[in-house]
Amino acid sequence: MATIGFAAGAYASTQGLGAGNLLRKPMSGAAGAGAGMPDFSALVGKALEATGEAGRKADVQTANVVAGRADVVDVVTAVAESEAAIETLVAVRDRMIAAYEEIMRMPV
């Protein structure tokens, strides 16, 4: 189960995702920081890159089908992979928001 410090660190590390600050380090007090655990913001950054790459692959496959260089099955597969990556990223985002809301409901 995630601790309060971990959830707060995860939220803090994702604050700058859209502002070119993708791989910002989490709060130093977060559980697991410096304990050999992977950096959550780096994991989210890699997931964003993988999702973007899946979308680009689907675009390339679509262009190849239009040009007659690929099969429609390749496009369907690439689009399905892209859709799965986006759905996974949205699910992670929703869980992060739910964790943040839970933290905000805690009495101080």
MOPAC internal coordinates of N, CA, C and O (Angstrom, degrees):
PM7 1SCF
backbone

  N    0.0000 0     0.00 0     0.00 0    0    0    0
  C    1.4450 1     0.00 0     0.00 0    1    0    0
  C    1.5248 1   108.63 1     0.00 0    2    1    0
  O    1.2310 1   120.41 1   -40.41 1    3    2    1
  N    1.2906 1   116.83 1   139.59 1    3    2    1
  C    1.4633 1   121.68 1  -178.95 1    5    3    2
  C    1.5187 1   109.62 1   -73.26 1    6    5    3
  O    1.2310 1   121.11 1   -38.05 1    7    6    5
  N    1.3121 1   115.49 1   141.95 1    7    6    5
  C    1.4602 1   120.10 1   177.67 1    9    7    6
  C    1.5192 1   109.79 1   -88.52 1   10    9    7
  O    1.2310 1   121.15 1   -12.55 1   11   10    9
  N    1.3015 1   115.40 1   167.45 1   11   10    9
  C    1.4623 1   120.63 1   179.84 1   13   11   10
  C    1.5245 1   110.26 1   -62.08 1   14   13   11
  O    1.2310 1   120.78 1   138.02 1   15   14   13
  N    1.3293 1   116.12 1   -41.98 1   15   14   13
  C    1.4671 1   119.76 1   179.89 1   17   15   14
  C    1.5117 1   112.08 1   -63.77 1   18   17   15
  O    1.2310 1   120.55 1   141.24 1   19   18   17
  N    1.3283 1   116.56 1   -38.76 1   19   18   17
  C    1.4650 1   120.50 1   179.00 1   21   19   18
  C    1.5229 1   110.57 1   -64.60 1   22   21   19
  O    1.2310 1   120.48 1   134.08 1   23   22   21
  N    1.3408 1   116.69 1   -45.92 1   23   22   21
  C    1.4606 1   120.52 1  -179.57 1   25   23   22
  C    1.5282 1   110.80 1   -63.98 1   26   25   23
  O    1.2310 1   120.55 1   138.87 1   27   26   25
  N    1.3311 1   116.55 1   -41.13 1   27   26   25
  C    1.4635 1   119.53 1   178.68 1   29   27   26
  C    1.5240 1   110.69 1   -65.43 1   30   29   27
  O    1.2310 1   120.40 1   140.17 1   31   30   29
  N    1.3239 1   116.83 1   -39.83 1   31   30   29
  C    1.4605 1   120.54 1   177.65 1   33   31   30
  C    1.5124 1   112.04 1   -65.78 1   34   33   31
  O    1.2310 1   120.83 1   141.39 1   35   34   33
  N    1.3338 1   116.03 1   -38.61 1   35   34   33
  C    1.4616 1   120.30 1   178.87 1   37   35   34
  C    1.5234 1   110.47 1   -64.11 1   38   37   35
  O    1.2310 1   120.61 1   135.68 1   39   38   37
  N    1.3190 1   116.44 1   -44.32 1   39   38   37
  C    1.4523 1   119.47 1   179.34 1   41   39   38
  C    1.5258 1   110.69 1   -65.05 1   42   41   39
  O    1.2310 1   120.58 1   136.52 1   43   42   41
  N    1.3313 1   116.50 1   -43.48 1   43   42   41
  C    1.4631 1   120.36 1  -179.15 1   45   43   42
  C    1.5226 1   111.04 1   -64.18 1   46   45   43
  O    1.2310 1   120.27 1   144.25 1   47   46   45
  N    1.3266 1   117.09 1   -35.75 1   47   46   45
  C    1.4643 1   119.21 1  -177.54 1   49   47   46
  C    1.5211 1   112.32 1   -73.82 1   50   49   47
  O    1.2310 1   119.82 1   161.04 1   51   50   49
  N    1.3240 1   117.95 1   -18.96 1   51   50   49
  C    1.4561 1   120.07 1  -179.27 1   53   51   50
  C    1.5210 1   112.97 1   -99.84 1   54   53   51
  O    1.2310 1   119.72 1  -176.11 1   55   54   53
  N    1.3270 1   118.15 1     3.89 1   55   54   53
  C    1.4567 1   121.01 1  -178.96 1   57   55   54
  C    1.5167 1   112.76 1   -59.07 1   58   57   55
  O    1.2310 1   119.33 1   144.31 1   59   58   57
  N    1.3212 1   118.88 1   -35.69 1   59   58   57
  C    1.4493 1   121.13 1  -174.45 1   61   59   58
  C    1.5191 1   113.70 1  -101.05 1   62   61   59
  O    1.2310 1   118.87 1  -157.28 1   63   62   61
  N    1.3358 1   119.76 1    22.72 1   63   62   61
  C    1.4640 1   121.18 1  -175.84 1   65   63   62
  C    1.5195 1   112.82 1   -57.02 1   66   65   63
  O    1.2310 1   119.41 1   136.81 1   67   66   65
  N    1.3095 1   118.74 1   -43.19 1   67   66   65
  C    1.4540 1   120.63 1  -176.46 1   69   67   66
  C    1.5148 1   113.86 1   -87.10 1   70   69   67
  O    1.2310 1   119.77 1   174.03 1   71   70   69
  N    1.2949 1   118.04 1    -5.97 1   71   70   69
  C    1.4579 1   121.09 1  -173.18 1   73   71   70
  C    1.5194 1   112.81 1  -104.59 1   74   73   71
  O    1.2310 1   119.70 1  -156.41 1   75   74   73
  N    1.3262 1   118.17 1    23.59 1   75   74   73
  C    1.4474 1   121.13 1   179.29 1   77   75   74
  C    1.5164 1   112.74 1    74.89 1   78   77   75
  O    1.2310 1   120.30 1  -166.00 1   79   78   77
  N    1.3075 1   117.03 1    14.00 1   79   78   77
  C    1.4643 1   122.28 1  -177.77 1   81   79   78
  C    1.5245 1   108.82 1  -114.56 1   82   81   79
  O    1.2310 1   120.51 1  -134.84 1   83   82   81
  N    1.3262 1   116.63 1    45.16 1   83   82   81
  C    1.4499 1   123.35 1  -167.88 1   85   83   82
  C    1.5155 1   114.00 1   -63.12 1   86   85   83
  O    1.2310 1   119.91 1   139.42 1   87   86   85
  N    1.2978 1   117.78 1   -40.58 1   87   86   85
  C    1.4572 1   119.57 1  -172.90 1   89   87   86
  C    1.5286 1   112.43 1  -105.78 1   90   89   87
  O    1.2310 1   120.79 1  -139.44 1   91   90   89
  N    1.3069 1   116.09 1    40.56 1   91   90   89
  C    1.4560 1   120.97 1   178.07 1   93   91   90
  C    1.5202 1   110.19 1   -67.02 1   94   93   91
  O    1.2310 1   120.04 1   -37.68 1   95   94   93
  N    1.3122 1   117.52 1   142.32 1   95   94   93
  C    1.4581 1   122.16 1  -179.19 1   97   95   94
  C    1.5256 1   109.49 1   -71.35 1   98   97   95
  O    1.2310 1   119.78 1   -34.76 1   99   98   97
  N    1.3562 1   118.02 1   145.24 1   99   98   97
  C    1.4617 1   120.19 1   177.50 1  101   99   98
  C    1.5152 1   111.03 1   -71.57 1  102  101   99
  O    1.2310 1   120.57 1    -8.37 1  103  102  101
  N    1.3305 1   116.52 1   171.63 1  103  102  101
  C    1.4565 1   121.43 1   179.37 1  105  103  102
  C    1.5187 1   109.48 1   -58.83 1  106  105  103
  O    1.2310 1   120.26 1   -35.99 1  107  106  105
  N    1.3286 1   117.11 1   144.01 1  107  106  105
  C    1.4568 1   120.59 1  -176.15 1  109  107  106
  C    1.5163 1   111.96 1   -68.71 1  110  109  107
  O    1.2310 1   119.34 1   157.19 1  111  110  109
  N    1.3094 1   118.87 1   -22.81 1  111  110  109
  C    1.4579 1   121.43 1  -179.67 1  113  111  110
  C    1.5149 1   113.22 1   -86.79 1  114  113  111
  O    1.2310 1   119.76 1   179.63 1  115  114  113
  N    1.3117 1   118.06 1    -0.37 1  115  114  113
  C    1.4586 1   120.90 1  -177.13 1  117  115  114
  C    1.5192 1   110.18 1   -68.26 1  118  117  115
  O    1.2310 1   120.84 1   -35.75 1  119  118  117
  N    1.3193 1   116.00 1   144.25 1  119  118  117
  C    1.4548 1   120.86 1   179.26 1  121  119  118
  C    1.5197 1   109.31 1   -63.37 1  122  121  119
  O    1.2310 1   120.65 1   -48.12 1  123  122  121
  N    1.2899 1   116.36 1   131.88 1  123  122  121
  C    1.4522 1   120.55 1   178.17 1  125  123  122
  C    1.5075 1   114.00 1    92.52 1  126  125  123
  O    1.2310 1   119.26 1   167.29 1  127  126  125
  N    1.3198 1   119.02 1   -12.71 1  127  126  125
  C    1.4556 1   120.44 1   179.69 1  129  127  126
  C    1.5194 1   108.43 1   -68.62 1  130  129  127
  O    1.2310 1   120.52 1   -57.49 1  131  130  129
  N    1.2986 1   116.62 1   122.51 1  131  130  129
  C    1.4512 1   121.49 1  -179.40 1  133  131  130
  C    1.5156 1   112.87 1    80.77 1  134  133  131
  O    1.2310 1   119.67 1  -176.49 1  135  134  133
  N    1.3223 1   118.23 1     3.51 1  135  134  133
  C    1.4599 1   121.05 1  -178.02 1  137  135  134
  C    1.5221 1   110.80 1  -100.74 1  138  137  135
  O    1.2310 1   120.34 1  -160.71 1  139  138  137
  N    1.3218 1   116.95 1    19.29 1  139  138  137
  C    1.4520 1   119.98 1   178.36 1  141  139  138
  C    1.5193 1   113.86 1    84.43 1  142  141  139
  O    1.2310 1   119.91 1  -175.87 1  143  142  141
  N    1.3211 1   117.77 1     4.13 1  143  142  141
  C    1.4590 1   120.64 1   178.75 1  145  143  142
  C    1.5230 1   108.99 1   -85.16 1  146  145  143
  O    1.2310 1   119.94 1   -28.14 1  147  146  145
  N    1.3316 1   117.72 1   151.86 1  147  146  145
  C    1.4658 1   119.91 1  -179.87 1  149  147  146
  C    1.5259 1   111.49 1   -64.87 1  150  149  147
  O    1.2310 1   121.03 1   -31.05 1  151  150  149
  N    1.3035 1   115.63 1   148.95 1  151  150  149
  C    1.4559 1   123.05 1   179.09 1  153  151  150
  C    1.5276 1   108.52 1   -74.32 1  154  153  151
  O    1.2310 1   120.49 1   -59.61 1  155  154  153
  N    1.3252 1   116.68 1   120.39 1  155  154  153
  C    1.4581 1   121.45 1  -175.89 1  157  155  154
  C    1.5245 1   111.56 1   -60.85 1  158  157  155
  O    1.2310 1   120.33 1   138.82 1  159  158  157
  N    1.3244 1   116.98 1   -41.18 1  159  158  157
  C    1.4643 1   119.22 1  -178.82 1  161  159  158
  C    1.5266 1   110.84 1   -65.46 1  162  161  159
  O    1.2310 1   119.96 1   146.81 1  163  162  161
  N    1.3374 1   117.69 1   -33.19 1  163  162  161
  C    1.4634 1   120.38 1   177.42 1  165  163  162
  C    1.5277 1   110.02 1   -68.64 1  166  165  163
  O    1.2310 1   120.47 1   141.69 1  167  166  165
  N    1.3256 1   116.71 1   -38.31 1  167  166  165
  C    1.4594 1   119.97 1   177.44 1  169  167  166
  C    1.5324 1   111.21 1   -64.51 1  170  169  167
  O    1.2310 1   120.75 1   137.96 1  171  170  169
  N    1.3251 1   116.18 1   -42.04 1  171  170  169
  C    1.4666 1   119.90 1   177.59 1  173  171  170
  C    1.5251 1   110.10 1   -65.47 1  174  173  171
  O    1.2310 1   120.42 1   139.83 1  175  174  173
  N    1.3268 1   116.80 1   -40.17 1  175  174  173
  C    1.4685 1   120.59 1   177.98 1  177  175  174
  C    1.5158 1   112.04 1   -61.37 1  178  177  175
  O    1.2310 1   120.78 1   136.99 1  179  178  177
  N    1.3309 1   116.12 1   -43.01 1  179  178  177
  C    1.4668 1   119.70 1   177.69 1  181  179  178
  C    1.5189 1   111.15 1   -64.43 1  182  181  179
  O    1.2310 1   120.39 1   141.99 1  183  182  181
  N    1.3322 1   116.86 1   -38.01 1  183  182  181
  C    1.4607 1   120.23 1   178.20 1  185  183  182
  C    1.5276 1   110.88 1   -65.14 1  186  185  183
  O    1.2310 1   120.55 1   140.72 1  187  186  185
  N    1.3361 1   116.55 1   -39.28 1  187  186  185
  C    1.4692 1   120.12 1   176.77 1  189  187  186
  C    1.5196 1   111.22 1   -63.95 1  190  189  187
  O    1.2310 1   120.90 1   137.22 1  191  190  189
  N    1.3278 1   115.89 1   -42.78 1  191  190  189
  C    1.4650 1   119.55 1   178.36 1  193  191  190
  C    1.5233 1   111.25 1   -63.69 1  194  193  191
  O    1.2310 1   120.25 1   138.07 1  195  194  193
  N    1.3268 1   117.14 1   -41.93 1  195  194  193
  C    1.4631 1   121.01 1   179.56 1  197  195  194
  C    1.5233 1   110.90 1   -64.68 1  198  197  195
  O    1.2310 1   120.44 1   141.92 1  199  198  197
  N    1.3271 1   116.76 1   -38.08 1  199  198  197
  C    1.4630 1   120.36 1   178.39 1  201  199  198
  C    1.5248 1   110.54 1   -66.16 1  202  201  199
  O    1.2310 1   120.50 1   136.72 1  203  202  201
  N    1.3182 1   116.64 1   -43.28 1  203  202  201
  C    1.4648 1   120.47 1   177.01 1  205  203  202
  C    1.5179 1   112.04 1   -62.58 1  206  205  203
  O    1.2310 1   120.85 1   138.75 1  207  206  205
  N    1.3298 1   115.98 1   -41.25 1  207  206  205
  C    1.4665 1   120.29 1   178.85 1  209  207  206
  C    1.5308 1   111.33 1   -64.43 1  210  209  207
  O    1.2310 1   120.44 1   141.16 1  211  210  209
  N    1.3283 1   116.76 1   -38.84 1  211  210  209
  C    1.4629 1   119.79 1   177.74 1  213  211  210
  C    1.5284 1   110.54 1   -63.98 1  214  213  211
  O    1.2310 1   120.31 1   141.00 1  215  214  213
  N    1.3363 1   117.01 1   -39.00 1  215  214  213
  C    1.4597 1   120.49 1   176.91 1  217  215  214
  C    1.5168 1   112.36 1   -66.04 1  218  217  215
  O    1.2310 1   120.52 1   139.29 1  219  218  217
  N    1.3268 1   116.61 1   -40.71 1  219  218  217
  C    1.4706 1   119.95 1   177.67 1  221  219  218
  C    1.5280 1   111.00 1   -65.35 1  222  221  219
  O    1.2310 1   120.48 1   141.90 1  223  222  221
  N    1.3267 1   116.70 1   -38.10 1  223  222  221
  C    1.4634 1   120.43 1   178.58 1  225  223  222
  C    1.5320 1   110.35 1   -63.99 1  226  225  223
  O    1.2310 1   120.41 1   139.74 1  227  226  225
  N    1.3238 1   116.82 1   -40.26 1  227  226  225
  C    1.4669 1   120.37 1   177.40 1  229  227  226
  C    1.5252 1   110.63 1   -63.95 1  230  229  227
  O    1.2310 1   120.42 1   140.14 1  231  230  229
  N    1.3315 1   116.80 1   -39.86 1  231  230  229
  C    1.4661 1   120.45 1   178.18 1  233  231  230
  C    1.5266 1   111.39 1   -63.70 1  234  233  231
  O    1.2310 1   120.68 1   137.20 1  235  234  233
  N    1.3296 1   116.31 1   -42.80 1  235  234  233
  C    1.4686 1   120.39 1   179.66 1  237  235  234
  C    1.5256 1   110.45 1   -64.58 1  238  237  235
  O    1.2310 1   120.47 1   137.09 1  239  238  237
  N    1.3220 1   116.71 1   -42.91 1  239  238  237
  C    1.4626 1   119.78 1   179.37 1  241  239  238
  C    1.5301 1   111.06 1   -64.12 1  242  241  239
  O    1.2310 1   120.46 1   141.95 1  243  242  241
  N    1.3249 1   116.73 1   -38.05 1  243  242  241
  C    1.4686 1   120.33 1   177.85 1  245  243  242
  C    1.5259 1   110.04 1   -63.38 1  246  245  243
  O    1.2310 1   120.41 1   135.64 1  247  246  245
  N    1.3177 1   116.81 1   -44.36 1  247  246  245
  C    1.4692 1   120.26 1   178.58 1  249  247  246
  C    1.5251 1   110.71 1   -63.87 1  250  249  247
  O    1.2310 1   120.32 1   142.91 1  251  250  249
  N    1.3288 1   116.99 1   -37.09 1  251  250  249
  C    1.4679 1   120.34 1   178.47 1  253  251  250
  C    1.5262 1   111.81 1   -65.81 1  254  253  251
  O    1.2310 1   119.96 1   142.75 1  255  254  253
  N    1.3207 1   117.68 1   -37.25 1  255  254  253
  C    1.4673 1   120.06 1   177.56 1  257  255  254
  C    1.5188 1   110.17 1   -67.03 1  258  257  255
  O    1.2310 1   120.30 1   137.90 1  259  258  257
  N    1.3315 1   117.03 1   -42.10 1  259  258  257
  C    1.4630 1   120.64 1   179.23 1  261  259  258
  C    1.5288 1   110.20 1   -61.44 1  262  261  259
  O    1.2310 1   120.82 1   142.76 1  263  262  261
  N    1.3274 1   116.04 1   -37.24 1  263  262  261
  C    1.4660 1   120.43 1  -179.53 1  265  263  262
  C    1.5242 1   112.10 1   -82.10 1  266  265  263
  O    1.2310 1   120.11 1   174.79 1  267  266  265
  N    1.3260 1   117.40 1    -5.21 1  267  266  265
  C    1.4607 1   120.65 1   178.66 1  269  267  266
  C    1.5243 1   114.07 1    82.03 1  270  269  267
  O    1.2310 1   119.85 1  -161.70 1  271  270  269
  N    1.3321 1   117.90 1    18.30 1  271  270  269
  C    1.4615 1   121.20 1  -178.08 1  273  271  270
  C    1.5173 1   113.91 1  -102.82 1  274  273  271
  O    1.2310 1   119.92 1   179.67 1  275  274  273
  N    1.3336 1   117.77 1    -0.33 1  275  274  273
  C    1.4679 1   119.97 1  -177.69 1  277  275  274
  C    1.5165 1   109.82 1  -145.16 1  278  277  275
  O    1.2310 1   121.44 1   -11.95 1  279  278  277
  N    1.3144 1   114.84 1   168.05 1  279  278  277
  C    1.4585 1   122.20 1  -179.79 1  281  279  278
  C    1.5327 1   109.45 1   -95.17 1  282  281  279
  O    1.2310 1   120.43 1   -27.38 1  283  282  281
  N    1.3138 1   116.79 1   152.62 1  283  282  281
  C    1.4572 1   121.88 1  -179.85 1  285  283  282
  C    1.5321 1   110.47 1   -63.64 1  286  285  283
  O    1.2310 1   120.14 1   149.79 1  287  286  285
  N    1.3158 1   117.34 1   -30.21 1  287  286  285
  C    1.4641 1   121.27 1   179.38 1  289  287  286
  C    1.5320 1   110.30 1   -60.31 1  290  289  287
  O    1.2310 1   120.59 1   141.99 1  291  290  289
  N    1.3361 1   116.48 1   -38.01 1  291  290  289
  C    1.4633 1   120.26 1   177.97 1  293  291  290
  C    1.5330 1   111.29 1   -62.92 1  294  293  291
  O    1.2310 1   120.37 1   141.16 1  295  294  293
  N    1.3096 1   116.90 1   -38.84 1  295  294  293
  C    1.4642 1   121.06 1   179.17 1  297  295  294
  C    1.5238 1   109.88 1   -66.95 1  298  297  295
  O    1.2310 1   120.70 1   134.35 1  299  298  297
  N    1.3273 1   116.27 1   -45.65 1  299  298  297
  C    1.4694 1   119.94 1  -179.47 1  301  299  298
  C    1.5260 1   110.18 1   -60.82 1  302  301  299
  O    1.2310 1   120.32 1   138.27 1  303  302  301
  N    1.3172 1   117.00 1   -41.73 1  303  302  301
  C    1.4637 1   121.05 1   178.72 1  305  303  302
  C    1.5205 1   110.85 1   -64.01 1  306  305  303
  O    1.2310 1   119.98 1   134.12 1  307  306  305
  N    1.3132 1   117.65 1   -45.88 1  307  306  305
  C    1.4673 1   121.31 1  -179.68 1  309  307  306
  C    1.5225 1   111.52 1   -64.36 1  310  309  307
  O    1.2310 1   120.15 1   139.75 1  311  310  309
  N    1.3182 1   117.31 1   -40.25 1  311  310  309
  C    1.4622 1   120.76 1   178.89 1  313  311  310
  C    1.5294 1   110.27 1   -66.97 1  314  313  311
  O    1.2310 1   120.16 1   140.15 1  315  314  313
  N    1.3293 1   117.30 1   -39.85 1  315  314  313
  C    1.4655 1   120.60 1   178.54 1  317  315  314
  C    1.5320 1   110.99 1   -64.29 1  318  317  315
  O    1.2310 1   120.25 1   139.72 1  319  318  317
  N    1.3283 1   117.13 1   -40.28 1  319  318  317
  C    1.4660 1   120.51 1   177.03 1  321  319  318
  C    1.5208 1   110.61 1   -63.80 1  322  321  319
  O    1.2310 1   120.71 1   137.60 1  323  322  321
  N    1.3198 1   116.26 1   -42.40 1  323  322  321
  C    1.4579 1   120.59 1   178.85 1  325  323  322
  C    1.5277 1   110.72 1   -63.43 1  326  325  323
  O    1.2310 1   120.58 1   136.84 1  327  326  325
  N    1.3113 1   116.50 1   -43.16 1  327  326  325
  C    1.4642 1   120.88 1   179.37 1  329  327  326
  C    1.5278 1   111.35 1   -63.22 1  330  329  327
  O    1.2310 1   120.37 1   138.36 1  331  330  329
  N    1.3248 1   116.89 1   -41.64 1  331  330  329
  C    1.4672 1   120.47 1   178.63 1  333  331  330
  C    1.5300 1   110.86 1   -64.20 1  334  333  331
  O    1.2310 1   120.35 1   140.02 1  335  334  333
  N    1.3226 1   116.93 1   -39.98 1  335  334  333
  C    1.4686 1   120.16 1   178.89 1  337  335  334
  C    1.5234 1   111.11 1   -64.72 1  338  337  335
  O    1.2310 1   120.37 1   138.51 1  339  338  337
  N    1.3222 1   116.89 1   -41.49 1  339  338  337
  C    1.4673 1   120.78 1   179.23 1  341  339  338
  C    1.5181 1   110.50 1   -66.00 1  342  341  339
  O    1.2310 1   120.21 1   136.64 1  343  342  341
  N    1.3354 1   117.20 1   -43.36 1  343  342  341
  C    1.4661 1   120.27 1   179.47 1  345  343  342
  C    1.5268 1   111.11 1   -62.67 1  346  345  343
  O    1.2310 1   120.16 1   141.71 1  347  346  345
  N    1.3198 1   117.30 1   -38.29 1  347  346  345
  C    1.4582 1   120.66 1   177.83 1  349  347  346
  C    1.5174 1   110.72 1   -65.17 1  350  349  347
  O    1.2310 1   120.38 1   135.13 1  351  350  349
  N    1.3199 1   116.88 1   -44.87 1  351  350  349
  C    1.4587 1   121.05 1   179.52 1  353  351  350
  C    1.5293 1   111.10 1   -62.99 1  354  353  351
  O    1.2310 1   119.92 1   140.04 1  355  354  353
  N    1.3111 1   117.76 1   -39.96 1  355  354  353
  C    1.4613 1   121.29 1   178.10 1  357  355  354
  C    1.5313 1   110.45 1   -65.88 1  358  357  355
  O    1.2310 1   120.24 1   141.11 1  359  358  357
  N    1.3217 1   117.14 1   -38.89 1  359  358  357
  C    1.4642 1   120.31 1   178.29 1  361  359  358
  C    1.5256 1   111.05 1   -63.90 1  362  361  359
  O    1.2310 1   120.19 1   138.94 1  363  362  361
  N    1.3293 1   117.25 1   -41.06 1  363  362  361
  C    1.4659 1   120.85 1   177.81 1  365  363  362
  C    1.5251 1   109.61 1   -64.46 1  366  365  363
  O    1.2310 1   120.67 1   136.49 1  367  366  365
  N    1.3209 1   116.33 1   -43.51 1  367  366  365
  C    1.4696 1   119.74 1   178.47 1  369  367  366
  C    1.5250 1   110.77 1   -60.03 1  370  369  367
  O    1.2310 1   120.11 1   136.10 1  371  370  369
  N    1.3234 1   117.40 1   -43.90 1  371  370  369
  C    1.4563 1   121.07 1   179.98 1  373  371  370
  C    1.5216 1   112.07 1   -62.57 1  374  373  371
  O    1.2310 1   120.66 1   141.22 1  375  374  373
  N    1.3454 1   116.34 1   -38.78 1  375  374  373
  C    1.4688 1   120.09 1   178.38 1  377  375  374
  C    1.5257 1   110.70 1   -67.92 1  378  377  375
  O    1.2310 1   120.22 1   142.86 1  379  378  377
  N    1.3225 1   117.19 1   -37.14 1  379  378  377
  C    1.4627 1   120.43 1   177.88 1  381  379  378
  C    1.5243 1   110.22 1   -64.91 1  382  381  379
  O    1.2310 1   120.42 1   137.82 1  383  382  381
  N    1.3155 1   116.80 1   -42.18 1  383  382  381
  C    1.4637 1   120.57 1   179.37 1  385  383  382
  C    1.5221 1   110.27 1   -65.08 1  386  385  383
  O    1.2310 1   120.39 1   138.18 1  387  386  385
  N    1.3359 1   116.85 1   -41.82 1  387  386  385
  C    1.4643 1   120.32 1   178.47 1  389  387  386
  C    1.5229 1   110.92 1   -62.79 1  390  389  387
  O    1.2310 1   120.07 1   139.49 1  391  390  389
  N    1.3382 1   117.47 1   -40.51 1  391  390  389
  C    1.4666 1   120.86 1   177.73 1  393  391  390
  C    1.5250 1   110.53 1   -64.31 1  394  393  391
  O    1.2310 1   120.20 1   137.98 1  395  394  393
  N    1.3160 1   117.22 1   -42.02 1  395  394  393
  C    1.4617 1   120.80 1   178.76 1  397  395  394
  C    1.5272 1   110.33 1   -63.07 1  398  397  395
  O    1.2310 1   120.08 1   135.28 1  399  398  397
  N    1.3299 1   117.46 1   -44.72 1  399  398  397
  C    1.4627 1   120.69 1   179.68 1  401  399  398
  C    1.5223 1   111.15 1   -62.36 1  402  401  399
  O    1.2310 1   120.45 1   141.94 1  403  402  401
  N    1.3305 1   116.74 1   -38.06 1  403  402  401
  C    1.4576 1   120.28 1   177.55 1  405  403  402
  C    1.5306 1   110.70 1   -64.54 1  406  405  403
  O    1.2310 1   120.80 1   138.34 1  407  406  405
  N    1.3233 1   116.07 1   -41.66 1  407  406  405
  C    1.4634 1   119.71 1   177.97 1  409  407  406
  C    1.5185 1   110.46 1   -62.54 1  410  409  407
  O    1.2310 1   120.14 1   138.91 1  411  410  409
  N    1.3203 1   117.33 1   -41.09 1  411  410  409
  C    1.4578 1   120.96 1  -178.61 1  413  411  410
  C    1.5367 1   112.09 1   -67.56 1  414  413  411
  O    1.2310 1   119.72 1   155.36 1  415  414  413
  N    1.3169 1   118.13 1   -24.64 1  415  414  413
  C    1.4700 1   121.44 1   178.38 1  417  415  414
  C    1.5236 1   111.83 1   -80.96 1  418  417  415
  O    1.2310 1   119.28 1   166.90 1  419  418  417
  N    1.3148 1   118.98 1   -13.10 1  419  418  417
  C    1.4625 1   121.73 1  -177.93 1  421  419  418
  C    1.5192 1   110.31 1   -71.82 1  422  421  419
  O    1.2310 1   121.01 1   -41.89 1  423  422  421
  N    1.3302 1   115.67 1   138.11 1  423  422  421
  C    1.4708 1   118.11 1   177.63 1  425  423  422
  C    1.5169 1   111.20 1   -70.07 1  426  425  423
  O    1.2310 1   121.53 1   -32.33 1  427  426  425
  N    1.3024 1   114.68 1   147.67 1  427  426  425
  C    1.4647 1   119.48 1  -177.50 1  429  427  426
  C    1.5069 1   110.48 1   -94.63 1  430  429  427
  O    1.2310 1   120.10 1   180.00 1  431  430  429

